Every structure is written in C-alpha cells, then in structure tokens.
Amino acid sequence: MKLTKTIGMAALAVMASTSAHALEKVVFGTNWVAQAEHGGYYQALADGTYEACGLEVEIKPGGPQANNRILLPAGKIDFLMGGNMLQAFSAVEQGIPTLVVAAHFQKEPQILMTHPGQDLDTWESLKGINLLLGKGGLNSYYQWMKAEFGFTDEQVRPYTYNSAPFLADKKIGQQGYVTSEPYAIETEGGFTPNIFLIADYGYDTYSTTVETRTELVETKPEVVKCFVEGSAIGWVNFLYGDNTKALELIKKDNPGMSDGQLAFSIEKLKEYGIVDSGDSLELGIGAMTDERNKSFFDKMVKAGVVKADVDYAKSYTLEFVNKSVGLDLKKELTSE
C-alpha cells in the first residue's frame, strides 16, 4: 500500500498559520457509529493533520442512542456531520443558526437494489415492483422519484432495516447505502445485487456535509478553515494513501466493525465516486457550488419536500471550500 503523506509540503504551507499557537479544542459529532464512511476525519486525526493547523479534535460518534444534531446549536459540539442538504434547508426554515461549510460526499450514497436475473436491472424496471423503504426515504428521495419518474405510493412496503424480506422475495426492491447493505446481501445471500445509486439518476444533493454554528464562522474562521481543509487532506490520505491508523481508530470506536465491511465500503466509495468525483476533481474534496445547491433545492420544491419560500442560500457558505486543497497530495499519492 502507498505510504500516506501526512500533510504534504504545499498543504503544510497553507495550514501553518495557526500551528505555533496553543491547540484549539473542538468536538466533531458524526451521524452514526464509526465506519469507513467517516474515514477522512479519523485519518486527519490519526495523521496529526488537524493538530498541524492548530486543532485538538475529538470525534464524538453518533448512533441510535445519540443525537449530535441537537448538540450543535447548543454549543456542546463544534462541527457536525450532516446527512444531506435537506437537513440544512430545514435548519434555515426553523431559524437554527447553522451553516454547511463543506460537503465531503459529492454523491448521496443512497441506493435501491434488486435481485439479479429477474429482469430488474434498469431504473425503469423498478416502477413495476414493490419497494422496501424506510420512513426517511419515503419522505425525501421517494417523493422526488414520484415527481420525476412516476413511481407510486402503492409500491411502497415498510423497511425495518432487516434484509430477510428482500432475500426471501426475488421480485422486490430494497433501499440501502452503497457502502453497506450490498455487503450484507453478498455475505448473507451469497449473490451480488443490482445497485441503483439514486445520485446517478439525478438526486443531486451533497452528502456527508460538515455543519457548524454561524457564530463560529463569524468569530473563528481560522478554526473552520483548519477543520475543513484538514478533513479534505484526511480524505485524500484515507482514499489514496495508507489508511491503517485510521482504520484502527475506527475499530477502536466501533469494535463490532469488521475488516471485510471496511474494505467493502472503501471500495464502493471509490468505485462510485462518492467522495471524489465531479467538482471535487478540480476544486478539491469538500467542494460545493451554488448551481448544484440550487438544482437540488428546485427538485425538492417540485417534489413537495421543501417549501418554495425557504431561503436555501442561507444554509451554506462557499468561504472555506473550492480552494483545490489536497489535489497536489492526491497527484503525489496516485503517481507512486
């Protein structure tokens, strides 16, 4: 495996301005238990990348018994891993003073999957079958699927986050994450399912966003800059360098995580361009654009998910992204 470049000379020059001062302690709350989908943050912690630009970062895992989202505006955590831009739009509507400052997944990893060999290998074919969907998906991306492609409420069956019904019925579809549920199907069912990444069909939200309080952006922009740029470098090293130490930290925080699942997730992050594709190839990991956010907002309004009068532009800032951070490091790592 290629050796990780902890920071790289160019990145070090960018980030050195605060390194001579005492470390600023910040807490980053994730949205689930530790997993490969959080790898860039664990990498930046393990490599000392955050520390190099002046931060002492504590990663506070989410999970079924945690609600890190409510801790952010309360000041109990400083940065939050968001799901997608719908949460940010909702924060604006509710008057919650938070901002998305980076988007480390260029693609929403949400998928639908079907059994192979059943003539269910096209997006159009999904309209003829029942679909196992959770409440969150039903109220978000499925409303877009209805508005954009003509899917119907009659197709929906409740998904209980148990794949047994899907394994038992070859003519049914199921929701999942490209990095997770297909692995369970391969290991439990012994076959590789057909995968439909909804981002590739037009669901163009950013995902795995980084949110912080508006107050922190205004009073300590150097802290936000360090976390955003350090995380981008962490993701470059995690995907393209030696991620051994990051994986060790992930398993320390989540002892139930298997090496097989971690390897599968990393493979899918790369294969589907979840982290690094589109704008990030030129602007750096974490990239966002006004055009992309407007596109997604307009689709959600059309689908009836978001009200048209929400000032969505107040949900994010481009101040800390699109600076090509990590591109030289990526070139160095991938050319070895």
TORKOL-4160 file (C-alpha; in steps of 0.2 Angstrom, whole numbers, padded with zeros to 4 digits, m for minus):
336
<pt num="1" X="0000" Y="0000" Z="0000"/>
<pt num="2" X="0006" Y="0018" Z="m0004"/>
<pt num="3" X="0013" Y="0027" Z="0011"/>
<pt num="4" X="0002" Y="0041" Z="0017"/>
<pt num="5" X="0009" Y="0059" Z="0016"/>
<pt num="6" X="0003" Y="0066" Z="0032"/>
<pt num="7" X="0001" Y="0083" Z="0026"/>
<pt num="8" X="0012" Y="0087" Z="0011"/>
<pt num="9" X="0023" Y="0102" Z="0009"/>
<pt num="10" X="0010" Y="0113" Z="0000"/>
<pt num="11" X="m0004" Y="0109" Z="0012"/>
<pt num="12" X="0008" Y="0112" Z="0027"/>
<pt num="13" X="0012" Y="0129" Z="0020"/>
<pt num="14" X="m0007" Y="0133" Z="0018"/>
<pt num="15" X="m0011" Y="0127" Z="0036"/>
<pt num="16" X="0004" Y="0133" Z="0046"/>
<pt num="17" X="m0003" Y="0150" Z="0051"/>
<pt num="18" X="m0011" Y="0143" Z="0067"/>
<pt num="19" X="0001" Y="0129" Z="0071"/>
<pt num="20" X="0013" Y="0139" Z="0083"/>
<pt num="21" X="m0001" Y="0143" Z="0095"/>
<pt num="22" X="m0010" Y="0133" Z="0108"/>
<pt num="23" X="m0021" Y="0120" Z="0101"/>
<pt num="24" X="m0040" Y="0125" Z="0100"/>
<pt num="25" X="m0051" Y="0111" Z="0106"/>
<pt num="26" X="m0066" Y="0106" Z="0095"/>
<pt num="27" X="m0078" Y="0092" Z="0095"/>
<pt num="28" X="m0084" Y="0084" Z="0079"/>
<pt num="29" X="m0100" Y="0074" Z="0080"/>
<pt num="30" X="m0104" Y="0061" Z="0067"/>
<pt num="31" X="m0121" Y="0055" Z="0062"/>
<pt num="32" X="m0118" Y="0036" Z="0066"/>
<pt num="33" X="m0106" Y="0024" Z="0074"/>
<pt num="34" X="m0088" Y="0024" Z="0067"/>
<pt num="35" X="m0086" Y="0017" Z="0050"/>
<pt num="36" X="m0077" Y="0019" Z="0034"/>
<pt num="37" X="m0089" Y="0032" Z="0028"/>
<pt num="38" X="m0081" Y="0043" Z="0042"/>
<pt num="39" X="m0063" Y="0038" Z="0037"/>
<pt num="40" X="m0056" Y="0055" Z="0031"/>
<pt num="41" X="m0059" Y="0063" Z="0049"/>
<pt num="42" X="m0051" Y="0048" Z="0058"/>
<pt num="43" X="m0037" Y="0049" Z="0045"/>
<pt num="44" X="m0034" Y="0068" Z="0049"/>
<pt num="45" X="m0034" Y="0064" Z="0067"/>
<pt num="46" X="m0023" Y="0049" Z="0066"/>
<pt num="47" X="m0010" Y="0058" Z="0055"/>
<pt num="48" X="m0009" Y="0074" Z="0065"/>
<pt num="49" X="m0016" Y="0084" Z="0051"/>
<pt num="50" X="m0029" Y="0093" Z="0062"/>
<pt num="51" X="m0015" Y="0096" Z="0075"/>
<pt num="52" X="m0003" Y="0103" Z="0062"/>
<pt num="53" X="m0015" Y="0118" Z="0059"/>
<pt num="54" X="m0020" Y="0121" Z="0077"/>
<pt num="55" X="m0034" Y="0110" Z="0082"/>
<pt num="56" X="m0036" Y="0097" Z="0095"/>
<pt num="57" X="m0051" Y="0087" Z="0088"/>
<pt num="58" X="m0062" Y="0075" Z="0097"/>
<pt num="59" X="m0073" Y="0064" Z="0087"/>
<pt num="60" X="m0090" Y="0060" Z="0095"/>
<pt num="61" X="m0098" Y="0046" Z="0086"/>
<pt num="62" X="m0117" Y="0046" Z="0083"/>
<pt num="63" X="m0128" Y="0031" Z="0084"/>
<pt num="64" X="m0145" Y="0025" Z="0090"/>
<pt num="65" X="m0143" Y="0032" Z="0107"/>
<pt num="66" X="m0135" Y="0049" Z="0102"/>
<pt num="67" X="m0142" Y="0064" Z="0094"/>
<pt num="68" X="m0127" Y="0075" Z="0090"/>
<pt num="69" X="m0138" Y="0087" Z="0079"/>
<pt num="70" X="m0146" Y="0095" Z="0094"/>
<pt num="71" X="m0129" Y="0097" Z="0102"/>
<pt num="72" X="m0123" Y="0109" Z="0088"/>
<pt num="73" X="m0133" Y="0124" Z="0091"/>
<pt num="74" X="m0132" Y="0121" Z="0109"/>
<pt num="75" X="m0113" Y="0123" Z="0108"/>
<pt num="76" X="m0110" Y="0106" Z="0115"/>
<pt num="77" X="m0101" Y="0101" Z="0099"/>
<pt num="78" X="m0092" Y="0112" Z="0086"/>
<pt num="79" X="m0094" Y="0103" Z="0070"/>
<pt num="80" X="m0107" Y="0091" Z="0064"/>
<pt num="81" X="m0108" Y="0078" Z="0051"/>
<pt num="82" X="m0124" Y="0081" Z="0041"/>
<pt num="83" X="m0133" Y="0069" Z="0031"/>
<pt num="84" X="m0138" Y="0079" Z="0015"/>
<pt num="85" X="m0144" Y="0097" Z="0011"/>
<pt num="86" X="m0162" Y="0093" Z="0016"/>
<pt num="87" X="m0156" Y="0095" Z="0034"/>
<pt num="88" X="m0148" Y="0111" Z="0031"/>
<pt num="89" X="m0163" Y="0118" Z="0022"/>
<pt num="90" X="m0174" Y="0113" Z="0037"/>
<pt num="91" X="m0162" Y="0122" Z="0048"/>
<pt num="92" X="m0165" Y="0138" Z="0038"/>
<pt num="93" X="m0184" Y="0136" Z="0039"/>
<pt num="94" X="m0183" Y="0133" Z="0058"/>
<pt num="95" X="m0171" Y="0148" Z="0061"/>
<pt num="96" X="m0157" Y="0137" Z="0068"/>
<pt num="97" X="m0141" Y="0147" Z="0066"/>
<pt num="98" X="m0130" Y="0134" Z="0057"/>
<pt num="99" X="m0121" Y="0133" Z="0041"/>
<pt num="100" X="m0114" Y="0119" Z="0029"/>
<pt num="101" X="m0096" Y="0123" Z="0027"/>
<pt num="102" X="m0091" Y="0108" Z="0016"/>
<pt num="103" X="m0098" Y="0093" Z="0008"/>
<pt num="104" X="m0086" Y="0078" Z="0008"/>
<pt num="105" X="m0098" Y="0067" Z="m0002"/>
<pt num="106" X="m0101" Y="0073" Z="m0019"/>
<pt num="107" X="m0114" Y="0060" Z="m0021"/>
<pt num="108" X="m0128" Y="0054" Z="m0009"/>
<pt num="109" X="m0124" Y="0036" Z="m0006"/>
<pt num="110" X="m0142" Y="0030" Z="m0005"/>
<pt num="111" X="m0147" Y="0016" Z="m0017"/>
<pt num="112" X="m0161" Y="0004" Z="m0022"/>
<pt num="113" X="m0156" Y="m0014" Z="m0025"/>
<pt num="114" X="m0164" Y="m0029" Z="m0034"/>
<pt num="115" X="m0160" Y="m0047" Z="m0037"/>
<pt num="116" X="m0150" Y="m0051" Z="m0052"/>
<pt num="117" X="m0158" Y="m0062" Z="m0066"/>
<pt num="118" X="m0175" Y="m0056" Z="m0063"/>
<pt num="119" X="m0177" Y="m0043" Z="m0077"/>
<pt num="120" X="m0175" Y="m0029" Z="m0064"/>
<pt num="121" X="m0158" Y="m0022" Z="m0070"/>
<pt num="122" X="m0164" Y="m0005" Z="m0076"/>
<pt num="123" X="m0171" Y="0010" Z="m0067"/>
<pt num="124" X="m0187" Y="0010" Z="m0077"/>
<pt num="125" X="m0190" Y="m0008" Z="m0071"/>
<pt num="126" X="m0191" Y="m0003" Z="m0053"/>
<pt num="127" X="m0208" Y="0005" Z="m0057"/>
<pt num="128" X="m0216" Y="m0012" Z="m0059"/>
<pt num="129" X="m0211" Y="m0019" Z="m0041"/>
<pt num="130" X="m0214" Y="m0016" Z="m0023"/>
<pt num="131" X="m0200" Y="m0007" Z="m0014"/>
<pt num="132" X="m0195" Y="m0009" Z="0004"/>
<pt num="133" X="m0192" Y="0009" Z="0010"/>
<pt num="134" X="m0190" Y="0017" Z="0027"/>
<pt num="135" X="m0199" Y="0032" Z="0033"/>
<pt num="136" X="m0185" Y="0044" Z="0030"/>
<pt num="137" X="m0183" Y="0039" Z="0012"/>
<pt num="138" X="m0201" Y="0039" Z="0009"/>
<pt num="139" X="m0202" Y="0057" Z="0014"/>
<pt num="140" X="m0187" Y="0063" Z="0004"/>
<pt num="141" X="m0180" Y="0055" Z="m0011"/>
<pt num="142" X="m0195" Y="0044" Z="m0015"/>
<pt num="143" X="m0206" Y="0060" Z="m0016"/>
<pt num="144" X="m0193" Y="0065" Z="m0030"/>
<pt num="145" X="m0194" Y="0048" Z="m0038"/>
<pt num="146" X="m0213" Y="0050" Z="m0039"/>
<pt num="147" X="m0212" Y="0068" Z="m0046"/>
<pt num="148" X="m0198" Y="0065" Z="m0058"/>
<pt num="149" X="m0201" Y="0047" Z="m0064"/>
<pt num="150" X="m0219" Y="0042" Z="m0060"/>
<pt num="151" X="m0216" Y="0030" Z="m0045"/>
<pt num="152" X="m0231" Y="0027" Z="m0034"/>
<pt num="153" X="m0236" Y="0026" Z="m0016"/>
<pt num="154" X="m0244" Y="0009" Z="m0019"/>
<pt num="155" X="m0226" Y="0002" Z="m0022"/>
<pt num="156" X="m0220" Y="0006" Z="m0005"/>
<pt num="157" X="m0218" Y="m0008" Z="0008"/>
<pt num="158" X="m0211" Y="m0004" Z="0026"/>
<pt num="159" X="m0192" Y="m0007" Z="0028"/>
<pt num="160" X="m0187" Y="m0012" Z="0045"/>
<pt num="161" X="m0168" Y="m0012" Z="0042"/>
<pt num="162" X="m0169" Y="m0031" Z="0041"/>
<pt num="163" X="m0164" Y="m0039" Z="0024"/>
<pt num="164" X="m0173" Y="m0055" Z="0027"/>
<pt num="165" X="m0189" Y="m0050" Z="0017"/>
<pt num="166" X="m0178" Y="m0044" Z="0002"/>
<pt num="167" X="m0168" Y="m0061" Z="0002"/>
<pt num="168" X="m0184" Y="m0071" Z="0003"/>
<pt num="169" X="m0193" Y="m0061" Z="m0012"/>
<pt num="170" X="m0183" Y="m0060" Z="m0028"/>
<pt num="171" X="m0196" Y="m0048" Z="m0036"/>
<pt num="172" X="m0195" Y="m0034" Z="m0023"/>
<pt num="173" X="m0183" Y="m0020" Z="m0021"/>
<pt num="174" X="m0174" Y="m0013" Z="m0006"/>
<pt num="175" X="m0166" Y="0003" Z="0000"/>
<pt num="176" X="m0149" Y="0004" Z="0006"/>
<pt num="177" X="m0132" Y="0013" Z="0006"/>
<pt num="178" X="m0120" Y="0008" Z="m0007"/>
<pt num="179" X="m0106" Y="0006" Z="0006"/>
<pt num="180" X="m0116" Y="m0005" Z="0017"/>
<pt num="181" X="m0132" Y="m0016" Z="0013"/>
<pt num="182" X="m0125" Y="m0024" Z="m0003"/>
<pt num="183" X="m0111" Y="m0031" Z="0008"/>
<pt num="184" X="m0124" Y="m0039" Z="0019"/>
<pt num="185" X="m0133" Y="m0046" Z="0004"/>
<pt num="186" X="m0117" Y="m0053" Z="m0003"/>
<pt num="187" X="m0112" Y="m0061" Z="0014"/>
<pt num="188" X="m0129" Y="m0067" Z="0019"/>
<pt num="189" X="m0137" Y="m0071" Z="0002"/>
<pt num="190" X="m0122" Y="m0076" Z="m0007"/>
<pt num="191" X="m0125" Y="m0065" Z="m0023"/>
<pt num="192" X="m0121" Y="m0048" Z="m0029"/>
<pt num="193" X="m0137" Y="m0037" Z="m0030"/>
<pt num="194" X="m0141" Y="m0025" Z="m0044"/>
<pt num="195" X="m0137" Y="m0007" Z="m0037"/>
<pt num="196" X="m0145" Y="0009" Z="m0042"/>
<pt num="197" X="m0137" Y="0024" Z="m0035"/>
<pt num="198" X="m0150" Y="0037" Z="m0035"/>
<pt num="199" X="m0137" Y="0051" Z="m0037"/>
<pt num="200" X="m0133" Y="0044" Z="m0054"/>
<pt num="201" X="m0152" Y="0047" Z="m0059"/>
<pt num="202" X="m0152" Y="0065" Z="m0054"/>
<pt num="203" X="m0154" Y="0066" Z="m0035"/>
<pt num="204" X="m0140" Y="0078" Z="m0034"/>
<pt num="205" X="m0139" Y="0083" Z="m0016"/>
<pt num="206" X="m0122" Y="0084" Z="m0007"/>
<pt num="207" X="m0120" Y="0072" Z="0007"/>
<pt num="208" X="m0109" Y="0070" Z="0022"/>
<pt num="209" X="m0109" Y="0088" Z="0025"/>
<pt num="210" X="m0099" Y="0097" Z="0038"/>
<pt num="211" X="m0110" Y="0110" Z="0048"/>
<pt num="212" X="m0105" Y="0122" Z="0061"/>
<pt num="213" X="m0113" Y="0137" Z="0070"/>
<pt num="214" X="m0114" Y="0153" Z="0061"/>
<pt num="215" X="m0106" Y="0161" Z="0076"/>
<pt num="216" X="m0091" Y="0150" Z="0074"/>
<pt num="217" X="m0089" Y="0155" Z="0056"/>
<pt num="218" X="m0090" Y="0173" Z="0061"/>
<pt num="219" X="m0079" Y="0173" Z="0076"/>
<pt num="220" X="m0066" Y="0160" Z="0072"/>
<pt num="221" X="m0065" Y="0157" Z="0054"/>
<pt num="222" X="m0047" Y="0151" Z="0055"/>
<pt num="223" X="m0054" Y="0136" Z="0066"/>
<pt num="224" X="m0067" Y="0132" Z="0052"/>
<pt num="225" X="m0054" Y="0133" Z="0039"/>
<pt num="226" X="m0042" Y="0121" Z="0048"/>
<pt num="227" X="m0056" Y="0109" Z="0051"/>
<pt num="228" X="m0062" Y="0109" Z="0033"/>
<pt num="229" X="m0045" Y="0109" Z="0025"/>
<pt num="230" X="m0038" Y="0096" Z="0037"/>
<pt num="231" X="m0053" Y="0085" Z="0033"/>
<pt num="232" X="m0050" Y="0086" Z="0014"/>
<pt num="233" X="m0032" Y="0081" Z="0016"/>
<pt num="234" X="m0038" Y="0067" Z="0028"/>
<pt num="235" X="m0050" Y="0061" Z="0014"/>
<pt num="236" X="m0036" Y="0061" Z="0001"/>
<pt num="237" X="m0024" Y="0051" Z="0013"/>
<pt num="238" X="m0038" Y="0039" Z="0018"/>
<pt num="239" X="m0043" Y="0035" Z="0000"/>
<pt num="240" X="m0026" Y="0035" Z="m0009"/>
<pt num="241" X="m0013" Y="0033" Z="0005"/>
<pt num="242" X="m0010" Y="0022" Z="0020"/>
<pt num="243" X="m0026" Y="0022" Z="0030"/>
<pt num="244" X="m0020" Y="0009" Z="0043"/>
<pt num="245" X="m0020" Y="0020" Z="0058"/>
<pt num="246" X="m0037" Y="0027" Z="0053"/>
<pt num="247" X="m0045" Y="0010" Z="0052"/>
<pt num="248" X="m0038" Y="0006" Z="0069"/>
<pt num="249" X="m0046" Y="0021" Z="0077"/>
<pt num="250" X="m0062" Y="0017" Z="0068"/>
<pt num="251" X="m0062" Y="m0001" Z="0075"/>
<pt num="252" X="m0057" Y="0006" Z="0092"/>
<pt num="253" X="m0073" Y="0017" Z="0092"/>
<pt num="254" X="m0083" Y="0003" Z="0085"/>
<pt num="255" X="m0076" Y="m0014" Z="0090"/>
<pt num="256" X="m0090" Y="m0023" Z="0080"/>
<pt num="257" X="m0084" Y="m0016" Z="0063"/>
<pt num="258" X="m0076" Y="m0030" Z="0053"/>
<pt num="259" X="m0061" Y="m0029" Z="0041"/>
<pt num="260" X="m0072" Y="m0035" Z="0027"/>
<pt num="261" X="m0085" Y="m0022" Z="0029"/>
<pt num="262" X="m0072" Y="m0008" Z="0030"/>
<pt num="263" X="m0063" Y="m0015" Z="0014"/>
<pt num="264" X="m0080" Y="m0016" Z="0005"/>
<pt num="265" X="m0085" Y="0002" Z="0010"/>
<pt num="266" X="m0069" Y="0009" Z="0004"/>
<pt num="267" X="m0070" Y="0000" Z="m0012"/>
<pt num="268" X="m0088" Y="0007" Z="m0015"/>
<pt num="269" X="m0083" Y="0025" Z="m0010"/>
<pt num="270" X="m0070" Y="0024" Z="m0024"/>
<pt num="271" X="m0080" Y="0014" Z="m0037"/>
<pt num="272" X="m0095" Y="0026" Z="m0037"/>
<pt num="273" X="m0085" Y="0042" Z="m0034"/>
<pt num="274" X="m0095" Y="0046" Z="m0018"/>
<pt num="275" X="m0081" Y="0057" Z="m0011"/>
<pt num="276" X="m0071" Y="0062" Z="m0026"/>
<pt num="277" X="m0080" Y="0065" Z="m0042"/>
<pt num="278" X="m0087" Y="0079" Z="m0052"/>
<pt num="279" X="m0082" Y="0096" Z="m0045"/>
<pt num="280" X="m0070" Y="0089" Z="m0032"/>
<pt num="281" X="m0058" Y="0083" Z="m0046"/>
<pt num="282" X="m0054" Y="0101" Z="m0049"/>
<pt num="283" X="m0059" Y="0110" Z="m0034"/>
<pt num="284" X="m0054" Y="0098" Z="m0020"/>
<pt num="285" X="m0063" Y="0086" Z="m0009"/>
<pt num="286" X="m0077" Y="0095" Z="0000"/>
<pt num="287" X="m0082" Y="0106" Z="m0015"/>
<pt num="288" X="m0099" Y="0114" Z="m0017"/>
<pt num="289" X="m0106" Y="0126" Z="m0030"/>
<pt num="290" X="m0121" Y="0137" Z="m0029"/>
<pt num="291" X="m0128" Y="0129" Z="m0045"/>
<pt num="292" X="m0128" Y="0112" Z="m0038"/>
<pt num="293" X="m0137" Y="0118" Z="m0022"/>
<pt num="294" X="m0150" Y="0127" Z="m0032"/>
<pt num="295" X="m0153" Y="0112" Z="m0043"/>
<pt num="296" X="m0157" Y="0101" Z="m0028"/>
<pt num="297" X="m0167" Y="0114" Z="m0020"/>
<pt num="298" X="m0178" Y="0116" Z="m0035"/>
<pt num="299" X="m0181" Y="0097" Z="m0037"/>
<pt num="300" X="m0186" Y="0096" Z="m0018"/>
<pt num="301" X="m0198" Y="0111" Z="m0021"/>
<pt num="302" X="m0205" Y="0102" Z="m0036"/>
<pt num="303" X="m0207" Y="0086" Z="m0026"/>
<pt num="304" X="m0216" Y="0095" Z="m0012"/>
<pt num="305" X="m0202" Y="0091" Z="0001"/>
<pt num="306" X="m0196" Y="0109" Z="0004"/>
<pt num="307" X="m0206" Y="0125" Z="0004"/>
<pt num="308" X="m0203" Y="0137" Z="m0011"/>
<pt num="309" X="m0200" Y="0152" Z="0001"/>
<pt num="310" X="m0186" Y="0144" Z="0011"/>
<pt num="311" X="m0170" Y="0155" Z="0008"/>
<pt num="312" X="m0159" Y="0140" Z="0004"/>
<pt num="313" X="m0144" Y="0150" Z="0000"/>
<pt num="314" X="m0143" Y="0154" Z="0019"/>
<pt num="315" X="m0140" Y="0136" Z="0023"/>
<pt num="316" X="m0122" Y="0135" Z="0017"/>
<pt num="317" X="m0106" Y="0145" Z="0013"/>
<pt num="318" X="m0093" Y="0143" Z="0000"/>
<pt num="319" X="m0080" Y="0153" Z="0010"/>
<pt num="320" X="m0070" Y="0138" Z="0015"/>
<pt num="321" X="m0071" Y="0126" Z="0000"/>
<pt num="322" X="m0066" Y="0126" Z="m0018"/>
<pt num="323" X="m0048" Y="0130" Z="m0015"/>
<pt num="324" X="m0040" Y="0114" Z="m0023"/>
<pt num="325" X="m0034" Y="0109" Z="m0006"/>
<pt num="326" X="m0026" Y="0091" Z="m0007"/>
<pt num="327" X="m0025" Y="0090" Z="m0026"/>
<pt num="328" X="m0006" Y="0090" Z="m0026"/>
<pt num="329" X="m0006" Y="0077" Z="m0012"/>
<pt num="330" X="m0018" Y="0066" Z="m0022"/>
<pt num="331" X="m0007" Y="0068" Z="m0038"/>
<pt num="332" X="0008" Y="0063" Z="m0027"/>
<pt num="333" X="0000" Y="0048" Z="m0019"/>
<pt num="334" X="m0008" Y="0041" Z="m0035"/>
<pt num="335" X="0008" Y="0043" Z="m0046"/>
<pt num="336" X="0018" Y="0032" Z="m0035"/>
